[in-house]
Amino acid sequence: MDVIYDCLIIGGGLAGLTCGIRCASNGLHTAIISGGMNSLHFSSGSIDIAGYNTKGEIIKKPFDYLKTMIKENSAHPYAKTGIPGVRESLNFITGKFMEEGINLNHNNDMNHFHVTTLGTLKPTFLSQESVFNTDVADIANSHNKIAILNFKGFRDYYPEQTAANLKKNSMFKDKEIILGDISLPYYLNTEKNLHEFRSIDLARIFETERYLPRIAEEIKKASGGASIVSLPAFIGIRNYKTIRSKLQEMTGKFIYEIPSLPPSILGLRLDNALKNSFINLGGEYIAGERVVSGSIKNNQVEFVTTRNSGNIPVQSKFYVLTTGSFFSGGLAAGFDNISEPLFGLKVKGENKRSKWYNSNFFDRKSHPFLGFGVETDSKFNPVSGSGKTIKNLFCAGSVLSGYNPVSEGSGGGVAVSTAFKCAERIIKEIKND
Ligand SMILES: Cc1cc2nc3c(=O)[nH]c(=O)nc-3n(C[C@H](O)[C@H](O)[C@H](O)COP(=O)(O)OP(=O)(O)OC[C@H]3O[C@@H](n4cnc5c(N)ncnc54)[C@H](O)[C@@H]3O)c2cc1C
């Protein structure tokens, strides 16, 4: 069997794509096999590094807090990437996003708040320029009226709920909030029931240039005297910047987006941008395919097989497992056990089901199962079921153990930094070969 790839990445979410881009940009023959949707399609499209401490308090300066995080938990993935590694990886990926036309804003190394679908404010580190961020907060502070709009017939967003929760926040408590619905022109020409529309259908309507003047008129009508207007985040997937600035010009209002229920257009923008970047660098992106098994011999991955390749093995010098957590199938839960399904890797977590979750669903400490995952050494090499380190396999992203993305608010940062680190190790090994 000939070695086909330098690096084969299993899973094409934020971690897999970051690793792929880093490897491909160093000239490695790299492929990503990705089975389906990833967490970005469900996310707010912002990248969190560290939002909360162990008491659930909000972290203002995440990079300062990483020192405490690592001190308190030496098994944390950030302890293995190192703090400079986190910064380097974020600089790298924001650069790649910028090349693809997406500016991710941060607030001078501090966390900022973004408004969630529910109208709560959540700390994050990097946000798209079109959502609520520090700049929007400054503009909102200087106006008394804001409008929160939805689309007639769209069932996946409730502006009343957003407004009610925003009112609980000191920044919004004295504001007059105007709620309104806008009707989209496309509705007039379709037989489709309005209730069947999802965020992607709406984003496509925004991308149809000739509809924009009519949409602008609807926005003006529905927003009353408010000069700041929020819409659920549907202002196009690819050319959202131009669409937003045209709508702002046509309405004379400042428009920002609020993340919506999945599929998340904000997340899709990031996903598209990373895929483009990877493919433009010569990477091979194999979509809709799943790795079904991996063969390990002499503490090395020999090959993997995929759903469509049958018994034909796919080989690489190095492999990176970025299959995500339970949500994406990277970890599996049996009745009383958890496992990593492809290689049978050693997993850290509780087997006793009653210890997987807290009785309070919304407990600030979140649920223990979110911290379960594959155990690795300091280089992100995992340990096989027989207890041996596998040298040509690396693990990154939410398949890893040692951290809780929800209670820490660290999901995006861990995915990017661990993936980048794995890529760096592979690049080094290939160069030394
Ligand atoms: C609902 C949700 C919302 C989130 N919101 C945010 C947020 O706003 N900000 C933030 O910073 N973090 C957020 N996170 C956390 C963060 O998005 C994730 O930690 C990060 O994106 C995980 O990336 P990943 O690449 O490790 O895994 P994933 O994104 O889960 O990707 C794994 C990929 O692997 C594929 N796969 C699995 N098994 C196989 C197989 N056998 N063969 C081939 N492919 C396979 C899956 O189909 C999937 O595409 C959120 C997470 C979730 C679940």
The ligand as a Gaussian input file, in Angstrom:
#p B3LYP/6-31G(d) Opt

LIG

0 1
 C      -24.512000      23.840000      19.781000
 C      -23.135000      24.364000      20.028000
 C      -22.914000      25.739000      20.048000
 C      -21.622000      26.251000      20.284000
 N      -21.419000      27.604000      20.281000
 C      -20.157000      28.078000      20.436000
 C      -19.872000      29.483000      20.368000
 O      -20.762000      30.281000      20.162000
 N      -18.580000      29.907000      20.534000
 C      -17.561000      29.019000      20.760000
 O      -16.397000      29.435000      20.895000
 N      -17.811000      27.705000      20.843000
 C      -19.078000      27.224000      20.674000
 N      -19.311000      25.880000      20.740000
 C      -18.185000      25.016000      20.979000
 C      -17.318000      24.976000      19.712000
 O      -18.090000      25.291000      18.588000
 C      -16.816000      23.658000      19.542000
 O      -16.052000      23.340000      20.671000
 C      -15.921000      23.552000      18.300000
 O      -16.514000      24.150000      17.175000
 C      -15.711000      22.099000      18.110000
 O      -15.090000      21.893000      16.894000
 P      -14.576000      20.449000      16.528000
 O      -13.994000      20.605000      15.180000
 O      -13.761000      19.890000      17.620000
 O      -15.883000      19.496000      16.465000
 P      -17.206000      19.577000      15.621000
 O      -17.526000      20.943000      15.217000
 O      -18.217000      18.824000      16.404000
 O      -16.866000      18.792000      14.270000
 C      -16.670000      17.431000      14.215000
 C      -16.895000      16.965000      12.787000
 O      -16.448000      15.625000      12.673000
 C      -17.358000      14.904000      11.873000
 N      -17.235000      13.479000      12.177000
 C      -17.540000      12.834000      13.341000
 N      -17.260000      11.523000      13.206000
 C      -16.779000      11.351000      11.953000
 C      -16.332000      10.197000      11.218000
 N      -16.338000       8.976000      11.753000
 N      -15.895000      10.374000       9.950000
 C      -15.886000      11.621000       9.384000
 N      -16.305000      12.719000      10.019000
 C      -16.755000      12.586000      11.294000
 C      -18.704000      15.491000      12.251000
 O      -19.685000      15.222000      11.266000
 C      -18.353000      16.975000      12.350000
 O      -18.454000      17.581000      11.086000
 C      -20.573000      25.354000      20.516000
 C      -20.797000      23.975000      20.507000
 C      -22.058000      23.484000      20.258000
 C      -22.267000      21.992000      20.248000

